[in-house]
């Protein structure tokens, strides 16, 4: 599933490609791709004729302001959703869910193999979270000043759940998933199965710094090579080759040479170095 760096890479690609993109025509190929009230008809009428303005990201959600005063277009890629840009007509993939054209015939195509991705139209004057209800459950962004060791200590105090599980909780911190939880815990030197409520302020400070550093590195690399993520041009990210532990089970640790461990934890694969992470 795309995590914060992949979604941010898509946001930047959309912002660059869709400058003054006027939505002249829409085709929804699969109705379940539209999650907003009113369904496909309301979504199409809300977006058609609008010009795409500023793209924003909140956690793993993408939102574009529609101009002039046409509301907001929301998107969640979920597990396999991706956008494709076509200057010229191209063969239609069977997993195409939504198609949008500008007056010149250029097409933005939303393709989603697993069909879990969703889109919303938020009418003018309504807060985005009133329609995209998942936004109400999000914690702070990792890059916000309020996301710090004191915040983590207060939120995790007394908690018996593991720190790996806590990092995957979007109400604790928005946008983090399996890949970057494993990577940041390695850089912080923390065992992923440590009880989160037992971590000291100094350990949580290391974790917060490591998480921000790992995410910034991955954003700079255009996201990860893992899974099915692609940017608008069909290119996947470069972070996977730099991974310290994720999907390196059984391989030598890049720091100490010890064998990387892999174990299923709460249905997710967890990777760590027993020597570097205590």
Secondary structure, 3 states (H helix, E strand, C coil): CCCHHHHHHHHHHHHHHCCCEECCEEEECCHHHECCCCHHHHHHHHHCCCEEEEEEEECCEEEEEEECCCEEEEEECCCCEEEEEECCCCCCCCCEEEEEECCCCCEEEEEECCCCCEEEEECCCCCHHHHCHHHHHCCEECCCCCCCHHHHHHHHCCCCCEHHHHHCCCCCEECCCHHHHHHHHHHHCCCCCCEHHHCCHHHHHHHHHHHHHHHHHHHHCCCCCCCCCCCCCCCCCCHHHHCCCCCCCCCECCCCCCEEEEEEECCEEEEEECCCCC
